[in-house]
Amino acid sequence: MCPVPLERALQGRRQGIAETLPRKAAKAEKPTRRGAAFVMLREGDSALALRKRPPKGLLGGMAEVPGTVWSTDFAEEMALSSAPSRPSGTSIWALPPTPSPTSIWR
């Protein structure tokens, strides 16, 4: 069965837009979430501190550096109380459905 109803296809042909049908609806803009990641290296052997993500959800059960919750109202000042040291940069994490700028603390 044709995904475009015949009447609509004929109208599209008459209007010269048949090749562009069917059209996808525009996706809603998703909010940008921000967070902080704490990179901690042990003196001597430079071992990296990691924690295990919750078993379910995006990247469930994988290792990650400790960090804050990602939110739309994140401010670096919020991370200061649990930060191991000082900010050392920013990274854009592109895997989640929305780009998520992350402050990196070392």
Secondary structure, 3 states (H helix, E strand, C coil): CCCCCHHHHHHHHHHCCHHHCCCCCCCCCCCCCEEEEECCECCCCCCECCEECCCCCCCCCCEECCECCCECCCCHHHHCCCCCCCEEEEEEECCCCCCEEEEEEC
